């Protein structure tokens, strides 16, 4: 296993550089040496230099990719297809576009999750401080003035402090658990409970379903464009889908294809696509433009994922603000009503 492993945008940048060098008619070994000279880290310089030496000695580019252990199997297989079909430059450009979109989609999803989580954390902290620090101060002030807050206000203050404190503890524990799960996943380990929870969330999340659909159709479009049979391309695309709901439908579609059903019929009966997408697929099958159709469907899924993220944030943000405003308003009322009574008595 290589010390350097390309992920996300690094993969996109690597594939794009290779594509540009090939289109400029620069020999691949020389191009890899050039990339090694500009690599930001020593381990990446070493990796690219080793690849350049392998290619210079006559090894196929895809074998050099595979030997490093730094690239996903999907990149290796698509590079092999591109090299065998003489379209490696186009293949690497398509891979660069795929990983660029994948990077930004995952970034948008992470941001969409992080923002509400931070707001919930801040809300709990504010409520906890109000109930446990601010309210007792007012109680002491009123006690010195010979006035007591109403029993209801006192009970609400105590209960609010307990509930907000408990919620804050649960929030922190969940955050720590998620952090541990993320670290374990990065180390190649799998926590059973965390994995089951994430799988359930993916199965029921519109954003996750749209992201999985985009990934599947984007890969399928690329494999068809490279000359691979649709059923073979579907098998390859299936390996990259990590959503159980989508994966099950892909398996059903693959089984129907193996039983001899047509592409359109198999995709329709599997429930993998919406009726609108099915009509596009029907046109694609008849016109021989399945790669373009799958790319269009992939773009549509990307827009659906973005719309789902925006809708989630649009619903959650005002809800959290409203909860905070109501809580603060109730606290102010419980504090100001006794004060109003004191002022009325003075007047």
N, C-alpha and C positions, 0 to 999 in steps of 0.2 A: 504494500500500500504506500502510495506516494505521500510525502509530507504535505505537499501542496495539493489541494483539491479545489477545482474550479466550481463555483456555484453562482447562481443568479446572474447578476450583471457582468461578472467576470467572464462567464461563458459567452454572453452576448458579445462582449468586446473582443474576445479571442476569435470567435467565429467570423466576426466582421473584418478583423485584421487579415485573417487568412483569405477571405473572399476578395478583399481589395488587392492583396498581393498577387493572387492568381489572375485577376482581371487585368492587372498591370503587366502580366506575362513575366513576373519575377519567379524564378525557380523556387519550388517549395522549400528546399533545404536552405537556400540563401535567405528566403523570407523568414524562416524560423530563427536563423541566426540574428537577423535584424531585430526581430521581436525580443530575442534574448538580451540584446544590447540595451534595449529600452525598458526591460522588466524592472518593476519597482523593488523587488526583493531578491536576495541571493538564491533562495530555493526555487523561485520561478525562473531566474536566469539559468540555473542548472538544469531544470526540467526542459525548458525550451531548447537549450543547447544540445541536450541528449537527444531530443526528438529530431533536431536538425541533422545530427550525426547519423541517426537511424535512416532517415530519408535519403541522405547523401550516399549511404551504403547500398541503397536500392530497396529498402523495406517500404511497403505500402504505407501511406499516411495513416490509414485507419488502424493498422497494426501498431504503429508508433503511439497513437492515441491510447489504444487499449493497454499497451505495455506499461505506460506510466501509472495507470490506476487513478489518474487525477480527473478523468472525465466520465460522465454518466454513460451507461451502456447505450442509451438512445443516441447520443452524439456519435459514438463509435459506429453504430449500425447505419446511421444515415450518412456518415462520411464514407463508409464502405459502398453504399448504394451510389453515392455521388461519384466516387472514383471509378467504379465499374461502368457507370453509364456515361462518363466523361463530362459530367455536370457538377463537379465538385465546387466550383466557384459559386454557382447558383444555390447549391445545397447549403453551403456555409452561410451565404447571405440569408437564406430562409431560416436557418437555425438561429442566426443572430437576431432576426426579427421576432422569432418565437420566444426566445429567452428574454428579450427586452420587454415584450408585453407581459410575460410571466412575472418578471421582476416588479413591474409597476403595479400589476394587479395585486400581488401579494403585499406590496408596500401599502396600497390603498386599504386593503383588508386589515392589516396590522394597525394602521393609523385610525381606522374606523373603530377598532376595538379599544385601542389605547385611550382615545379621547374620552369616551363615556366612562371608562374605568377610572380615569383620573378625576373626572367630575364627581363620581360616586364617592371616591375616597375623600375628596375635599368636602363634600356635603356632610359625610359622617363625622369628619374632624370638626367642622364648624358647629354642628349640632352638639357633639360631645362637649366641646369647650363652653358653649352657651349654657348647657344644662348643668355641668359640673363646676364651672368656674364663675360664670357671670351671674346666674340665678342666686347662688348662695350669698354673693356680695349684696344683692338687693335685699335679700331676706335679713341680713345683719343690719343693714341701714334702716329698714322698717322697724326692726326690733328695738333699735336705739331710739327711734322716734315714738315708740310705744304703740306701733301698729303692726298687725300681723297680716301676712298674705292669706287669702282664703284657703281653706283646706283643699279645695279642688286644685288651686294653683300649686300648692305645695306637693300634692300627690302627683300632679302632672309633671312637675319638675323632677321628683324622685324617679318616677317611671321613665321619663324621657332620658335621664342620665343612665339608667340601667340598660334600656333598650339600645340607645346610641352606642354605649360602651360595648355591649355584646355584639352589635352589628359591626363595629369597628374591629373587634378581635377576630370575628369570622372573616371579615374582608382581608385582614392581614394574613390570616392562616391560608386562605385561598390563594392570595398572591404568592406566598412562599411555596405552596404546593405546585402552582403553575410554573414558578421559577425552577423548582427542582425537576419537574417533568421536562421542561425545556432543556435544562442542562443534561439530563439523562438521554434525551433524544439526540442531542448534539454529540454525545459520546457513543451513540449507536446502541443504547440500551432502551428497553421499552417497559414503562410502568403500566401494569395491566389495568388498574382503575382509571388512570389518566387516558390511556388509549381507548378504553370503552366509552368514556365520557366524550372525548373528542369525536369518536366515530358517530355517536348519537347526535351530537351537535351538527356534524357534517350532513347527516342524513336528513335533518329537518330544517336546515338553513337554506334559504333561497340563494343567498350569496355563494355559499359553498357549492351548491348544485350547479349554479351558473358558471362558477370558476372551473369545476370539473368538466362541464360540457364544453367550455372554451378550449380547455387543454386537449380533450379527446378529439374534437373536430379540427383543431389546428394541426395536430400530429397526423390525423387522417388525411387532411389536405396535402400535407407535405409528402407523405408516403405515396399517395396516388400520383402526385406531380412527378415523383422520382421514377415512376414506372412500376411500382409494386402493386400486386393484386390487392383488391379491396379487403378480402378476408385476411390476408397476411398483414396488411396495414392496420386492420382492426386489432389483431393480436398484439402488435407492437404498441398501439395507442393504449390498449387495455393495461399494459404494464405501468403506464405513467399516471393512471387514474387512481387516486387514493380515497375516492368517495364510494362507500359500499352500495348506495342506491344506484348510482350510475354504472358501477362495475357489474352489478347483477344484470342490468338491462343489456349491457354490452355482451355478457356471456350468453344471454338468451338469443340475441341477434346472431352471434357467432354460431351457435348450435343450429339455428334455422338455415344459415348459409351452408353449413356442412351437410344438412339434409337435402340440399339442392334447391332451396327457395331462392327467388330472385332478390337482388339487392333492395329494391324498393319494398317488396313484400316483407322481407325479413326485418327491415328497419321500422316499418309501420307496425307490425305485430308485436315487436319487442317493447313498444312504448318508450323508446329511447328519445324520440323527437316529438315536438308538438305538431299539430296538424298543419300549421303554416310551414314549418321546416320540412315536413313530409312532402308537401307539394313542390317545394324547391328541389328536393332530392329526386322526385319523379321527373322533373324537367332535366335535372343533371344527368340522370341515368339515360334518358332518351337522347340527349344531345351530346353525350360523351364529355360533359364539362363538370364532372363530379368534384374535381379539385377546386374549381372556382366556387361551386355551390358550398362545399364544406368550409372554405375560407370565409364566405359570406355569413354562414351560420356561426362560425367561430367569432366573427366580429359582432354579430348580434348578441351572442352569449356574453361577450365582454361588456357590451352596453348594458345588458340586463344586470350584470354583477355590479357595475358602477351605480346604476339606478337604485339597486337594492341597498347598497352602502349609504348612498345619499338619503334614501327614505328612512333608514334606521337612525341615522344621526339626526335627521329632521324631526323624528318623533321623540327621540330620547332627550335631546337637549332641552326643549321647552318643558318636558315633564320634570326633569331634575330641577330646573330653575323654579318651576311652580311649587314643587315640594319644599324647596329651601325657603321660598318666599312665604308660604303658608306657615311653616314651622317658626320662622322668625317673627311673623306677624302675631301668632298666638302667644309667643313668649313675651313680646312687647305689650300685648294686651294684659297678660297676667301681671306684668310689672307696673304698667301705667295706671290700671284701674285703682289700686290702693293709693297711688300717688294723687290721682284725681280726687279721691275722697279726702285726703289730707288737705289739699289746696282748697277744696270746698269748705272744709271745717274752719280753715284759717280765715277765709273770706267772710 
